[in-house]
């Protein structure tokens, strides 16, 4: 399945935010509660409730962060 290039920023935001939410949610749950029988369902619920915040945040902030990185870095000669 190929997605048109014009959707690349949205796809980037969706994938990055989903991966980050999954990792951070798992880390927080494991460090605060440890492994327990309801961990998987609690982790999924956490991901599903935080991803709708993370996705638009990443999508809206990424262009600004790219500009900042561009100003802070130099090209190799």
C-alpha positions as CSV (number, residue, x, y, z in Angstrom):
1,X,0.0,0.0,0.0
2,X,1.5,3.3,-1.1
3,X,0.4,6.6,0.5
4,X,0.7,9.8,-1.5
5,X,3.7,11.9,-0.5
6,X,1.5,14.9,0.5
7,X,0.4,12.9,3.5
8,X,4.0,12.3,4.7
9,X,3.9,14.9,7.5
10,X,0.7,13.3,8.9
11,X,2.0,9.8,8.6
12,X,5.2,10.9,10.3
13,X,3.3,12.4,13.2
14,X,1.0,9.4,13.5
15,X,3.8,6.9,13.6
16,X,6.1,8.9,15.8
17,X,3.4,9.7,18.3
18,X,2.1,6.2,18.4
19,X,5.5,4.7,19.0
20,X,6.4,7.3,21.7
21,X,3.0,6.9,23.5
22,X,3.4,3.1,23.5
23,X,6.9,3.2,24.9
24,X,6.3,6.0,27.5
25,X,3.0,4.5,28.7
26,X,4.7,1.1,29.1
27,X,7.6,2.6,31.0
28,X,5.4,4.6,33.3
29,X,3.1,1.7,34.1
30,X,6.0,-0.7,34.7
31,X,7.9,1.7,36.9
32,X,4.9,2.7,39.0
33,X,3.0,-0.5,39.2
34,X,5.3,-3.3,38.1
35,X,4.1,-6.3,36.1
36,X,0.6,-7.4,37.1
37,X,-2.3,-9.3,35.6
38,X,-4.1,-6.2,34.2
39,X,-1.0,-4.5,32.8
40,X,-1.8,-5.2,29.1
41,X,-5.3,-3.8,29.3
42,X,-4.2,-0.8,31.4
43,X,-1.4,-0.1,28.9
44,X,-3.8,-0.3,25.9
45,X,-6.2,2.1,27.7
46,X,-3.4,4.5,28.5
47,X,-2.2,4.4,24.8
48,X,-5.7,5.0,23.5
49,X,-6.4,7.9,25.8
50,X,-3.1,9.7,25.3
51,X,-2.5,9.2,21.6
52,X,-5.2,11.7,20.6
53,X,-3.2,14.3,22.4
54,X,0.2,13.2,21.2
55,X,-0.7,13.0,17.5
56,X,-1.7,16.6,16.9
57,X,1.0,17.8,19.2
58,X,3.7,16.1,17.3
59,X,2.2,17.0,13.9
60,X,1.9,20.7,14.9
61,X,5.3,21.0,16.7
62,X,7.5,19.0,14.3
63,X,7.9,21.8,11.7
64,X,9.0,24.2,14.4
65,X,11.4,21.7,15.9
66,X,12.9,21.1,12.4
67,X,13.5,24.8,11.9
68,X,15.2,25.1,15.3
69,X,17.4,22.1,14.6
70,X,18.3,23.7,11.2
71,X,19.4,26.9,13.0
72,X,21.4,25.0,15.6
73,X,23.3,22.7,13.3
74,X,25.8,23.3,10.5
75,X,26.3,21.4,7.3
76,X,29.6,19.4,6.9
77,X,32.0,20.7,4.3
